[in-house]
Amino acid sequence: MPNFRVTSIGLNVRTSPSAVTEMNLFPPALRKGQIVEQLQISPDGNWFYVCIDGEGSQDRQGWVSANFLEPSQLPPAPPQTKPAWYSIAEREARSNIWTIAGPAANQQILEYLATTTNLSPEQQANDETPWCSAFVNWCLSEAGYVGTNNAMARSWWRWSGGERLEVPRFGCIAVFKRFVNGTDQGFGHVGFFVSRSSDELTLLGGNQGGAVNKSRYPVLSNAYELIGYIDPKPVHL
């Protein structure tokens, strides 16, 4: 069945296709950007009966106004051939790379940080410096690409070496805003796209809980907001 994205700040879920019926079956109301699956359409076409969670037996279902939904494509299954940079990131994940608290430093993380040019020498010598963007830069460099050379995660959304995508490809770069105390101070997070559920992405990336691993991030929350996807343009090695 087709998937749709919520376009309003909050969308009520109702017991039947009418604005006068009981609403907010599953409070709070649906979030803007949340993905739902259409199961039925009311005779007048104004209401969709949707599956909210997409988690099998845990699905929640109800009627929502079609006026506040837009078509949403979920990504296809991963291809058989992985991008070179993704395979490099997987190798690093298998190597158990972790930030070391205190004065000691993980030399591999310092190697990631060395791919950036906007950090001070002190920051490049400290493995507790945020390094998600440095990790993406390092993986692309190892695969023969030129990244942003910037430690700021949101630098990837301005990257001239990438192509912005409407629908993510397996292994592409997902760029997020990261809020501090509920405000946007220019911070972010970046990693390689693995998969997407109704309202979360799974990323393979660095500095995810202080390590290289696969972790899930909400598409939209008080802490994160997905900006979009960008894929490296082909290069001739």
Beta strands, then each sheet from edge to edge (+ up, - down):
strand 1: 3-6
strand 2: 10-11
strand 3: 30-31
strand 4: 35-41
strand 5: 47-51
strand 6: 61-65
strand 7: 69-71
strand 8: 162-165
strand 9: 173-180
strand 10: 183-196
strand 11: 200-205
strand 12: 213-218
strand 13: 224-232
sheet 1: 6+ 5- 4+ 1- 7+
sheet 2: 2+ 3-
sheet 3: 8+ 13- 9+ 10- 11+ 12-
end
